[in-house]
């Protein structure tokens, strides 16, 4: 990727309306170091029922819902529910969080998971519906062992730092166990 292309891309992203700010203006509450990736959908019509803690990352295409209109036609009312997401939480790609759910601190929600019930602190969950896979500490211990076995790539191996085609090939060749880590 050329330097000019990277600069234009950064400028484009700065010029677009900040979707998080629009939600904050409506009442969404988020802590420090909040990272919302592309195509995340946070319930814009009831975002004031949603509280997100510090150091939370929400991966692409995740949905957080604070309302359920399935009752509107038959009962005349839309069901609403508070959603609370603790601190140091990672929500994987394509996750759906339903109304009325509380997710504790230090939780990892695996990609594609549908969260229908509360998740206590320190758990890794996955599936539909979400089930506990292991504790966050067990998960991190496994990943640390994997990290120790490498390979490890520094940040120049990322799109934002200009990874080139040769570097991409090198990464794939060095990942003999199909997994590696990048800063």
C-alpha positions in Angstrom: 0.0 0.0 0.0 1.4 3.4 -1.0 2.1 6.1 1.6 -0.4 8.4 -0.3 -3.1 5.8 -0.2 -2.6 5.3 3.5 -2.8 9.1 4.2 -6.0 9.4 2.1 -7.6 6.5 3.8 -6.9 8.1 7.3 -8.3 11.4 6.1 -11.4 9.7 4.8 -12.1 8.0 8.1 -11.6 11.2 10.0 -14.1 13.0 7.7 -16.9 10.5 8.1 -19.4 11.1 10.9 -18.4 9.3 14.1 -21.1 6.7 14.7 -20.1 6.4 18.4 -20.6 10.1 19.0 -24.1 10.0 17.5 -24.9 7.1 19.9 -23.3 9.0 22.9 -25.4 12.0 22.0 -28.5 9.8 22.4 -27.4 8.4 25.7 -25.1 5.4 25.2 -22.5 5.3 28.0 -19.0 3.9 27.3 -15.8 3.9 29.4 -12.2 4.6 28.4 -10.4 2.8 25.6 -13.5 1.7 23.8 -12.9 0.2 20.3 -15.8 -0.4 18.0 -14.8 -1.9 14.7 -16.5 -1.6 11.3 -20.2 -2.6 10.8 -20.9 -2.9 14.5 -24.6 -2.2 15.2 -25.5 -0.8 18.6 -29.2 -0.3 19.1 -29.6 3.3 18.0 -33.3 3.5 19.0 -32.7 2.4 22.6 -28.9 3.1 23.1 -29.5 4.9 26.5 -30.2 1.4 28.0 -26.6 0.3 27.1 -23.6 0.8 29.3 -20.1 -0.4 28.2 -17.1 -0.4 30.6 -13.4 0.4 30.1 -11.1 -1.4 27.7 -13.8 -3.0 25.6 -13.3 -4.1 22.0 -16.2 -5.0 19.8 -15.2 -6.8 16.6 -16.8 -6.3 13.1 -20.5 -7.0 12.6 -21.4 -7.5 16.2 -24.9 -6.4 17.3 -26.0 -5.1 20.7 -29.8 -4.9 21.1 -31.7 -3.2 23.9 -35.1 -3.8 22.3 -37.1 -6.7 20.9 -40.0 -5.7 18.7 -41.3 -9.3 18.3 -44.0 -8.5 20.9 -45.2 -5.3 19.3 -47.8 -6.8 16.8 -49.5 -9.2 19.3 -49.1 -7.3 22.6 -48.9 -3.7 21.4 -45.6 -3.2 23.2 -42.0 -3.5 22.4 -39.9 -5.4 24.9 -36.8 -3.4 26.1 -33.9 -4.3 28.4 -30.8 -2.9 29.9 -27.5 -4.2 28.5 -24.4 -3.9 30.6 -20.9 -4.8 29.4 -18.2 -4.8 32.0 -14.5 -3.7 31.6 -11.8 -5.6 29.8 -14.2 -7.4 27.5 -13.7 -8.6 24.0 -16.7 -9.2 21.8 -15.9 -11.2 18.7 -17.1 -10.8 15.1 -20.7 -11.4 14.5 -21.8 -11.6 18.1 -25.4 -10.8 19.0 -26.2 -9.5 22.5 -29.9 -9.5 23.3 -31.8 -7.1 25.6 -31.5 -7.6 29.4 -28.0 -9.1 29.4 -25.2 -8.3 31.7 -21.6 -9.3 30.7 -19.1 -9.2 33.6 -15.6 -8.0 33.6 -12.7 -9.9 31.9 -15.0 -11.8 29.5 -14.2 -13.0 26.0 -17.2 -13.7 23.8 -16.3 -15.8 20.8 -17.1 -14.9 17.2 -20.7 -15.7 16.1 -22.0 -16.2 19.7 -25.5 -15.3 20.6 -25.7 -14.0 24.2 -29.1 -14.6 25.6 -28.3 -14.7 29.3 -25.9 -13.0 31.8 -22.2 -14.0 31.7 -20.3 -13.8 34.9 -16.9 -12.2 35.2 -13.8 -14.0 34.0 -15.4 -16.4 31.5 -14.9 -17.3 27.8 -18.1 -18.1 26.1 -19.1 -19.2 22.6 -22.0 -20.7 20.7 -25.7 -20.3 20.1 -26.8 -19.8 22.8 -23.6 -18.8 24.6 -22.0 -21.4 26.8 -19.0 -21.2 29.0 -15.9 -22.7 27.3 -13.4 -22.0 30.0 -12.2 -19.3 32.4 -10.5 -16.2 31.0 -7.4 -17.2 32.9 -7.3 -20.7 31.3 -7.8 -19.1 27.9 -5.0 -16.7 28.4 -2.7 -19.4 29.7 -3.3 -21.4 26.5 -2.7 -18.4 24.4 0.5 -17.5 26.3 1.9 -20.9 25.6 1.0 -20.5 21.9 2.6 -17.1 21.9 5.8 -18.6 23.5 6.0 -21.0 20.6 5.7 -18.2 18.0 6.0 -16.9 15.5 5.7 -13.2 16.6 5.6 -10.3 14.1 6.0 -6.7 15.0 3.6 -3.9 14.0 5.2 -3.3 10.6 3.4 -6.5 9.6 0.0 -4.7 9.7 -2.0 -2.9 7.1 -1.7 0.4 9.0 2.1 0.1 9.1 2.3 -0.9 5.4 2.8 -4.6 5.2 3.9 -5.5 1.7 3.5 -8.7 -0.4 6.9 -10.1 0.6 6.1 -9.7 4.2 2.7 -11.3 3.8 4.3 -14.4 2.2 6.9 -14.5 5.0 4.1 -14.5 7.6 2.3 -17.4 6.0 5.5 -19.4 5.6 6.5 -18.8 9.3 3.1 -19.9 10.6 3.8 -23.6 10.4 1.2 -24.3 13.0 -1.3 -22.0 11.2 -1.2 -19.5 14.1 1.1 -16.5 14.9 0.9 -13.2 16.7 1.3 -9.6 15.7 1.8 -6.5 17.8 
